[in-house]
Amino acid sequence: MNNVLETIKARRSVRAYDNRQVPLGDLQAILEAATYAPSGMHYETWHFTAIQRTETLTELNNRIKGAFAKSSDLRLQERGASSTYCCYYHAPTLVIVSNEPTQWWAGMDCACAIENMFLAAQSLGIASCWINQLGTTCNDPEVRALLTSLGVPEGHQVYGCVALGYAAPGVSLKEKVVKAGTVTIVAE
């Protein structure tokens, strides 16, 4: 089997990280991989904001929790009130993936870029996980103010985030089992 297919099959979502930071060179390679993802009409209207500063990640998590606390959803209210909740699983690096919401394919472009980041990270021995919480909270005034100060373009919607780091020792990864009946081939 070739290296790309092996990397695809080996990648798993990791939700527990040790405190080692992703080296800048590896982060730059992962972000470059994102920019090589396909984009609708080749517009490349996306934006990638990488955060490695612990204090900033903590502040972002606190503002997300503040937005959750205002929600009518009881589950989100519980997360907002929790002293231990961390939406990015304490990963040392978080990449915010945003795009102009004016094109209907903006979210799909971001999903392709996120997958490229996952695969690039896996190939470098770096763990990753898709983080959704900013997609629903990015327009909360306190969250938006922080995002803008970090360089996320004001008119952008967040379509997902990528937690990056090294898996904590002993972290258990689920074995991938492909559900039967998910592939159909129509051939001549």
C-alpha positions in Angstrom: 0.0 0.0 0.0 1.3 3.5 -0.7 2.1 6.1 2.0 -0.9 8.3 1.3 -3.4 5.4 1.8 -1.5 4.3 4.9 -1.7 7.8 6.3 -5.4 8.0 5.6 -6.1 4.7 7.3 -3.9 5.5 10.3 -5.4 8.9 11.2 -7.7 9.0 14.2 -9.2 11.9 16.3 -7.2 12.4 19.5 -8.9 14.1 22.4 -6.0 14.0 25.0 -2.7 15.8 24.4 0.6 16.2 26.2 2.1 19.6 26.6 4.7 19.5 23.8 4.2 22.3 21.3 4.0 21.6 17.6 7.2 22.9 16.1 6.8 26.0 13.9 8.2 24.2 10.8 5.7 21.4 11.1 2.9 23.9 11.7 3.9 25.8 8.6 3.9 22.5 6.6 0.4 21.6 7.9 -0.9 25.1 7.0 0.7 24.9 3.6 -1.1 21.5 3.0 -4.4 23.3 3.9 -3.8 25.9 1.2 -3.4 23.1 -1.4 -6.9 21.8 -0.8 -9.4 22.3 -3.6 -11.6 25.4 -3.4 -14.8 26.3 -5.3 -13.9 28.2 -8.5 -10.4 28.3 -7.1 -11.4 31.5 -5.2 -9.5 30.5 -2.0 -11.5 32.8 0.1 -10.6 30.9 3.3 -8.4 32.0 6.1 -6.4 30.0 8.6 -5.6 31.4 12.0 -3.1 29.3 14.1 -2.9 29.9 17.8 -0.1 28.5 19.9 -0.3 30.9 22.9 -1.7 29.1 25.9 -3.2 32.3 27.4 -5.0 33.0 24.1 -6.4 29.5 23.9 -7.6 29.7 27.5 -9.3 33.1 26.8 -11.0 31.7 23.6 -12.3 28.7 25.6 -13.6 31.0 28.3 -15.5 33.1 25.7 -16.9 30.0 24.0 -18.1 28.8 27.4 -19.6 32.3 28.0 -21.6 31.9 24.7 -22.7 28.4 25.7 -23.9 29.8 29.1 -26.3 32.1 27.2 -27.7 29.2 25.1 -31.2 27.8 25.6 -29.7 24.3 25.1 -29.3 22.7 28.6 -26.3 20.6 27.4 -24.5 23.7 26.2 -25.4 25.6 29.4 -23.7 22.8 31.4 -20.6 23.1 29.3 -20.6 26.8 29.8 -20.8 26.4 33.6 -18.2 23.7 33.8 -14.8 24.6 35.3 -13.1 21.7 33.5 -14.7 22.0 30.0 -12.1 22.6 27.2 -13.5 22.6 23.7 -10.0 22.0 22.2 -9.0 19.2 24.6 -6.0 21.2 25.8 -4.1 20.8 22.5 -1.2 23.1 22.4 -2.1 24.4 18.9 -5.5 25.3 17.4 -6.1 26.3 13.8 -9.3 28.3 13.2 -10.6 27.7 9.6 -12.9 30.5 8.4 -14.3 31.6 5.1 -16.6 34.2 3.5 -20.1 32.8 3.9 -21.2 34.4 0.6 -20.4 31.3 -1.5 -22.5 28.2 -0.9 -19.4 26.0 -1.1 -17.5 27.9 1.6 -18.0 25.2 4.2 -17.0 22.5 1.8 -13.8 24.3 0.9 -12.9 24.5 4.6 -13.7 20.8 5.1 -11.3 19.9 2.3 -8.6 22.1 3.9 -9.2 20.6 7.3 -8.8 17.1 5.9 -5.5 18.1 4.3 -4.3 19.4 7.7 -5.3 16.1 9.4 -3.4 14.1 6.8 -0.4 16.3 6.9 -0.3 16.2 10.7 -0.6 12.4 10.7 2.3 12.1 8.2 4.4 14.2 10.7 3.5 12.2 13.7 1.2 14.9 15.1 -2.3 14.1 16.4 -5.4 16.1 15.5 -9.1 16.5 16.1 -11.9 18.4 14.4 -13.3 21.1 16.8 -16.8 22.5 16.0 -17.6 24.8 18.9 -16.5 28.1 17.2 -18.9 27.4 14.2 -21.9 28.0 16.5 -20.4 30.7 18.7 -18.2 32.8 16.4 -20.9 35.5 16.1 -21.4 35.9 19.8 -20.1 39.5 20.4 -17.4 38.5 23.0 -16.2 35.6 20.8 -16.2 37.7 17.7 -14.2 40.5 19.3 -11.5 38.1 20.2 -11.5 36.4 16.8 -11.1 39.8 15.1 -8.2 40.7 17.4 -6.5 37.4 16.4 -6.8 38.2 12.7 -9.9 36.2 11.7 -11.5 38.4 9.0 -14.6 40.2 10.3 -16.9 39.0 7.6 -15.9 35.4 8.0 -17.8 32.5 9.4 -15.8 29.8 11.3 -16.5 26.4 9.7 -14.2 24.3 11.9 -11.0 24.2 13.9 -8.1 21.8 14.0 -6.6 20.8 17.4 -3.0 19.8 16.9 -0.5 18.3 19.3 1.1 15.0 20.5 -1.2 12.3 21.9 -1.0 12.0 25.7 0.8 8.9 26.8 -1.6 5.9 27.1 -4.3 7.6 25.0 -6.6 4.9 23.6 -7.5 5.2 19.9 -10.5 3.5 18.5 -10.0 0.9 15.8 -11.7 2.0 12.6 -14.4 -0.3 11.5 -16.0 0.5 8.1 -19.8 0.1 8.3 -21.1 -2.4 5.8 -23.1 -1.1 2.9 -21.5 2.4 2.7 -19.9 1.9 -0.7 -21.7 1.2 -4.0 -19.9 0.9 -7.3 -21.9 1.3 -10.5 -19.7 -0.1 -13.3 -20.1 -1.2 -16.9 
